[in-house]
Amino acid sequence: MTGRLTSVVAWPVPLATVGPAPDRPALLRELAHRPWAELDWPDLLDELRALGRTDVPLGRLVEGHADALRILAQAGRTPVGDAVYGVWASRSHATGVRAEPVDQSWHLTGTLRFASGVGLIDRALVPVWLDEQRHQLLDLDVGDWAGDPDSWRTRAMVDSLSLTVAVDATAPRSAAVADTGFYLDRPGFFPGGVGVAAVWAGGAARVVDLALASCAGPHDGPVRLARWGRIRVELACAAALLDAAGRELAQRELLERELTDSSADPSTDPTGQALSTEVRAGVARSVRAVLDEVRALAGPAGLAYDEQLTRAVDDLGLYVAQQNRDSDEPWLGGGLAGERDSGTRTTRPATKPGGRP
């Protein structure tokens, strides 16, 4: 399948051929060795789109590793050896990990949901909570942590091994990464969500690849051709958003390196929250539209009998559900109305849209 699904921005081709689940650990380790922390934003987003187009669960795992390496680089910390990393930051349904300093250690207790790659990755960056307001990022050896195999009740994204982990462990005080509050307050927190959106977009391209092989034919009538046309437009919109975001984020990083002081105009969105939330919401909207059109094109026969297609559809549908429309869209609308009324943008809502589970 050619990389060019649209005319606006070329689509990167898949990175590898993904075989059965037992092949995934080796492929994950192979892909993890790419210089993720050194890539500029346009190259990073292209790589992540290619990962999504390769396989959505694998893309989820490698994106987590890439994000972890970039977080460590932002903190000026070197990753451990050739370890495969993840970021386990979910506080879904009031879960999360509490930490109590004891002598030269941290005593960790709690529940981690969406611990992607548990039993497969070596280390995880985990924000742990010292109290209701303060958190500390830890770099933890999770190679022997076990997930609850009964906690994941759907076939969708099953290969991402995103299980629930009951935590009762001890970690050395040296596991702390940067200062208290670093994980949520660092400049890279919101832009990191754009990387997740790139995997969503790549996943949409994978679904379209499979649908073209399974559902398209020389006798498609005008109704079906219109559906293919709408798919093409949605892919173009997602690709254009990510292309523009990559260039803008690269420019912002360049300007940050050139600044000699910390003064900044709040209207310039210094945290990247507005940009990240717009991109995530826009890409998610296009991805959902592609999934709707592909389901209609495939029909019950395609979804029932084409295992690759239906698994890709189910995987992507669950993964993109991470984007919270009920949080992001009102926040974006409020920012737009605020600009109209006062010429200013609200940069810090009570919650943080665009965060990752």
C-alpha positions as CSV (number, residue, x, y, z in Angstrom):
1,M,0.0,0.0,0.0
2,T,1.4,3.4,-1.0
3,G,2.0,5.9,1.7
4,R,0.0,8.6,-0.1
5,L,-3.7,8.2,0.9
6,T,-4.3,11.9,0.4
7,S,-2.9,14.8,-1.7
8,V,-2.3,17.2,1.1
9,V,0.3,15.4,3.2
10,A,1.9,12.1,2.4
11,W,1.3,9.2,4.8
12,P,4.3,7.3,6.1
13,V,4.2,3.6,5.3
14,P,4.0,1.0,8.0
15,L,7.2,0.4,9.9
16,A,7.1,-3.4,9.9
17,T,4.9,-6.5,9.3
18,V,3.3,-7.5,12.6
19,G,2.9,-11.2,13.1
20,P,1.2,-13.1,15.9
21,A,1.3,-11.9,19.5
22,P,4.4,-13.9,20.4
23,D,6.4,-11.8,17.9
24,R,5.5,-8.5,19.6
25,P,8.2,-8.4,22.3
26,A,11.0,-8.7,19.8
27,L,9.4,-6.1,17.5
28,L,8.8,-3.8,20.4
29,R,12.4,-4.0,21.4
30,E,13.6,-3.4,17.9
31,L,11.4,-0.3,17.5
32,A,12.3,0.9,21.0
33,H,16.0,1.4,19.9
34,R,15.1,4.3,17.6
35,P,16.5,7.6,18.8
36,W,13.1,8.8,20.1
37,A,14.4,11.6,22.3
38,E,16.4,13.1,19.5
39,L,13.7,13.4,16.9
40,D,12.3,16.8,16.1
41,W,8.6,17.2,16.2
42,P,7.8,16.7,12.5
43,D,9.9,13.5,12.3
44,L,8.5,12.2,15.6
45,L,4.9,12.7,14.4
46,D,5.7,11.0,11.1
47,E,7.2,8.0,13.0
48,L,4.2,7.8,15.3
49,R,1.8,7.9,12.4
50,A,3.7,5.1,10.8
51,L,3.5,3.1,14.0
52,G,-0.3,3.5,14.1
53,R,-0.5,2.5,10.5
54,T,1.6,-0.6,11.4
55,D,-0.5,-1.8,14.4
56,V,-2.5,0.2,16.9
57,P,-1.6,-1.8,20.1
58,L,2.0,-1.8,19.1
59,G,1.9,1.9,18.3
60,R,0.4,2.5,21.8
61,L,3.3,0.6,23.4
62,V,6.1,2.3,21.4
63,E,4.5,5.7,21.8
64,G,4.6,5.2,25.6
65,H,8.3,4.3,25.4
66,A,9.1,7.3,23.2
67,D,7.2,9.7,25.5
68,A,9.1,8.3,28.5
69,L,12.4,8.9,26.9
70,R,11.5,12.4,26.0
71,I,10.2,13.1,29.5
72,L,13.5,11.9,30.9
73,A,15.4,14.1,28.5
74,Q,13.4,17.1,29.6
75,A,14.4,16.2,33.2
76,G,18.0,15.9,32.2
77,R,18.0,12.3,33.3
78,T,19.5,9.3,31.4
79,P,17.3,6.3,30.8
80,V,18.4,3.0,32.2
81,G,20.4,0.9,29.7
82,D,18.4,-0.6,26.9
83,A,15.2,-0.8,28.9
84,V,11.8,-0.5,27.3
85,Y,9.8,2.1,29.1
86,G,6.2,3.1,29.5
87,V,4.3,6.0,31.1
88,W,1.7,4.8,33.7
89,A,-0.1,8.0,34.7
90,S,-3.8,7.1,34.8
91,R,-5.9,8.1,37.7
92,S,-9.1,6.7,36.2
93,H,-12.0,6.5,38.6
94,A,-10.0,7.9,41.5
95,T,-7.3,5.3,41.2
96,G,-3.6,6.1,41.3
97,V,-0.5,5.4,43.4
98,R,0.2,7.1,46.8
99,A,3.8,7.4,48.0
100,E,5.1,7.7,51.5
101,P,8.8,8.4,52.1
102,V,10.3,5.8,54.5
103,D,14.0,6.2,55.4
104,Q,15.8,6.0,52.0
105,S,12.8,4.5,50.2
106,W,9.3,5.2,48.8
107,H,6.5,3.0,50.0
108,L,4.0,2.8,47.1
109,T,0.4,1.7,47.5
110,G,-2.6,2.0,45.2
111,T,-4.1,0.8,41.9
112,L,-2.8,1.5,38.4
113,R,-5.3,1.3,35.6
114,F,-4.2,1.2,31.9
115,A,-0.7,0.0,32.7
116,S,0.1,-0.7,29.1
117,G,2.7,-3.3,28.5
118,V,2.7,-4.7,32.0
119,G,4.7,-7.9,32.0
120,L,6.4,-6.8,28.7
121,I,8.1,-3.5,29.4
122,D,11.1,-3.1,31.8
123,R,10.5,0.3,33.4
124,A,7.7,2.8,33.8
125,L,7.5,6.5,34.7
126,V,4.8,6.8,37.3
127,P,3.6,10.0,38.9
128,V,2.9,9.1,42.6
129,W,0.9,11.3,44.9
130,L,2.4,12.5,48.2
131,D,-1.0,14.1,49.1
132,E,-4.0,15.4,47.3
133,Q,-2.0,18.3,45.7
134,R,1.6,17.1,45.3
135,H,3.0,14.5,43.0
136,Q,6.5,13.1,42.3
137,L,7.5,11.4,39.1
138,L,9.4,8.1,39.7
139,D,11.4,5.9,37.3
140,L,10.5,2.4,38.4
141,D,11.7,-1.1,37.6
142,V,8.4,-2.8,36.8
143,G,9.8,-5.9,35.1
144,D,8.3,-8.2,37.7
145,W,5.0,-6.3,38.4
146,A,2.0,-8.4,37.6
147,G,-1.3,-7.2,36.1
148,D,-4.7,-8.7,36.8
149,P,-5.5,-10.8,33.6
150,D,-9.3,-10.5,34.4
151,S,-9.3,-6.7,34.5
152,W,-9.4,-6.2,30.7
153,R,-12.9,-7.3,29.6
154,T,-12.8,-6.5,25.9
155,R,-10.9,-7.9,22.9
156,A,-10.2,-4.4,21.8
157,M,-6.5,-3.3,22.4
158,V,-5.9,-6.6,24.2
159,D,-2.4,-6.8,22.6
160,S,-1.4,-3.6,24.4
161,L,-1.5,-5.5,27.7
162,S,-3.2,-2.6,29.4
163,L,-4.0,-4.4,32.6
164,T,-4.8,-3.1,36.1
165,V,-2.0,-3.4,38.6
166,A,-2.4,-3.6,42.4
167,V,0.6,-1.7,43.8
168,D,2.2,-2.5,47.2
169,A,5.9,-2.0,46.6
170,T,9.1,-0.2,47.7
171,A,11.3,1.9,45.5
172,P,14.6,3.7,46.3
173,R,14.5,7.4,46.9
174,S,16.8,7.8,43.9
175,A,13.9,6.8,41.6
176,A,12.6,10.4,41.8
177,V,12.8,12.2,38.5
178,A,13.2,16.0,38.8
179,D,11.4,18.1,41.4
180,T,8.0,17.6,43.0
181,G,5.3,18.6,40.5
182,F,7.5,18.2,37.4
183,Y,5.4,15.7,35.5
184,L,2.2,17.9,35.1
185,D,3.9,21.3,35.2
186,R,6.7,20.7,32.6
187,P,6.4,22.4,29.2
188,G,6.2,19.1,27.4
189,F,3.1,17.8,29.2
190,F,0.4,19.0,26.8
191,P,2.4,18.6,23.6
192,G,3.0,15.0,24.5
193,G,-0.7,14.4,23.7
194,V,-0.1,15.4,20.1
195,G,2.0,12.2,19.8
196,V,-0.9,10.1,20.9
197,A,-3.1,11.8,18.3
198,A,-0.5,10.9,15.6
199,V,-0.9,7.2,16.6
200,W,-4.7,7.6,16.3
201,A,-4.3,9.1,12.8
202,G,-2.0,6.3,11.8
203,G,-4.5,3.8,13.1
204,A,-7.1,5.3,10.9
205,A,-4.8,4.9,7.9
206,R,-4.4,1.2,8.9
207,V,-8.2,0.7,9.0
208,V,-8.5,2.3,5.6
209,D,-5.7,0.1,4.2
210,L,-7.5,-3.0,5.4
211,A,-10.9,-1.7,4.2
212,L,-9.5,-0.9,0.7
213,A,-8.2,-4.5,0.5
214,S,-11.4,-6.0,1.8
215,C,-14.3,-3.7,0.8
216,A,-13.4,-1.7,-2.3
217,G,-14.3,-2.9,-5.8
218,P,-14.6,-1.8,-9.4
219,H,-18.4,-1.7,-9.2
220,D,-18.7,0.6,-6.2
221,G,-21.7,2.9,-6.9
222,P,-22.0,6.6,-6.1
223,V,-23.0,6.1,-2.5
224,R,-20.0,3.9,-1.7
225,L,-17.7,6.2,-3.6
226,A,-19.0,9.1,-1.6
227,R,-18.0,7.2,1.6
228,W,-14.5,6.7,0.2
229,G,-14.4,10.4,-0.6
230,R,-15.4,11.4,2.9
231,I,-12.7,9.0,4.3
232,R,-10.1,10.7,2.1
233,V,-11.1,14.2,3.3
234,E,-11.0,13.1,7.0
235,L,-7.5,11.6,6.5
236,A,-6.4,14.8,4.8
237,C,-7.7,16.8,7.7
238,A,-6.0,14.7,10.3
239,A,-2.7,14.7,8.4
240,A,-2.8,18.5,7.9
241,L,-3.4,19.1,11.6
242,L,-0.5,17.0,12.6
243,D,1.8,18.4,9.9
244,A,1.0,22.0,11.1
245,A,1.4,21.0,14.7
246,G,4.8,19.4,14.1
247,R,6.1,22.5,12.5
248,E,4.6,24.8,15.2
249,L,6.0,22.7,18.1
250,A,9.4,22.5,16.5
251,Q,9.4,26.3,16.1
252,R,8.4,26.8,19.7
253,E,11.2,24.5,21.0
254,L,13.7,26.5,18.9
255,L,12.4,29.8,20.4
256,E,12.5,28.3,24.0
257,R,16.2,27.4,23.5
258,E,16.9,31.0,22.4
259,L,15.1,32.7,25.2
260,T,17.4,34.3,27.9
261,D,14.6,34.8,30.5
262,S,11.4,33.1,31.5
263,S,9.1,36.0,30.6
264,A,6.3,35.1,28.1
265,D,3.1,36.5,26.9
266,P,0.2,34.3,28.2
267,S,-1.6,34.8,24.9
268,T,1.1,32.8,23.2
269,D,-0.1,29.5,24.8
270,P,3.3,28.8,26.5
271,T,2.2,25.4,27.8
272,G,1.0,24.2,24.4
273,Q,-2.3,23.4,25.9
274,A,-4.5,25.1,23.3
275,L,-2.5,23.7,20.4
276,S,-2.5,20.2,21.9
277,T,-6.2,20.2,22.7
278,E,-7.2,21.5,19.3
279,V,-5.1,18.9,17.5
280,R,-6.3,16.0,19.7
281,A,-9.9,17.0,19.3
282,G,-9.6,17.5,15.6
283,V,-7.7,14.3,14.9
284,A,-10.1,12.3,17.1
285,R,-13.1,13.8,15.3
286,S,-11.7,12.7,11.9
287,V,-10.7,9.3,13.2
288,R,-14.3,8.7,14.5
289,A,-15.7,9.8,11.2
290,V,-13.4,7.3,9.3
291,L,-14.4,4.5,11.6
292,D,-18.1,5.3,11.0
293,E,-17.6,5.2,7.2
294,V,-15.6,2.0,7.3
295,R,-18.2,0.2,9.4
296,A,-20.8,1.2,6.8
297,L,-18.6,0.1,3.9
298,A,-17.7,-3.2,5.5
299,G,-21.2,-4.0,6.6
300,P,-22.0,-6.9,8.9
301,A,-20.2,-9.4,6.6
302,G,-17.0,-7.5,6.5
303,L,-17.0,-6.9,10.3
304,A,-17.9,-10.5,11.0
305,Y,-15.6,-12.3,8.6
306,D,-12.6,-10.1,8.1
307,E,-10.7,-10.6,11.4
308,Q,-7.9,-8.1,10.7
309,L,-10.3,-5.4,9.7
310,T,-12.7,-5.8,12.6
311,R,-9.8,-6.0,15.1
312,A,-8.3,-2.8,13.7
313,V,-11.6,-1.1,13.9
314,D,-12.2,-2.2,17.5
315,D,-8.7,-1.4,18.6
316,L,-8.8,2.1,17.2
317,G,-12.3,2.8,18.5
318,L,-11.3,2.0,22.1
319,Y,-8.0,3.9,21.8
320,V,-9.5,7.1,20.5
321,A,-12.1,7.0,23.3
322,Q,-9.2,8.3,25.4
323,Q,-10.0,11.8,24.0
324,N,-12.7,13.3,26.2
325,R,-14.9,15.4,24.0
326,D,-17.0,16.5,27.0
327,S,-14.0,18.1,28.5
328,D,-12.0,19.3,25.5
329,E,-14.7,20.9,23.4
330,P,-16.2,23.1,26.1
331,W,-12.7,24.2,27.1
332,L,-11.9,25.1,23.5
333,G,-15.2,26.9,23.1
334,G,-14.7,28.9,26.2
335,G,-11.3,30.0,25.0
336,L,-12.8,31.1,21.7
337,A,-15.6,33.0,23.4
338,G,-13.1,34.5,25.8
339,E,-11.0,35.9,22.9
340,R,-14.1,37.4,21.4
341,D,-15.1,39.1,24.7
342,S,-11.8,40.2,26.2
343,G,-9.1,39.5,23.7
344,T,-7.5,36.9,26.1
345,R,-7.2,33.2,26.2
346,T,-7.7,31.1,29.3
347,T,-4.7,28.8,29.6
348,R,-5.3,26.9,32.8
349,P,-8.7,25.3,33.4
350,A,-9.4,23.5,36.6
351,T,-8.7,20.2,34.8
352,K,-6.1,19.5,32.1
353,P,-7.6,18.5,28.8
354,G,-5.3,16.5,26.6
355,G,-3.7,14.5,29.4
356,R,-3.0,10.8,28.9
357,P,-4.3,7.8,30.8
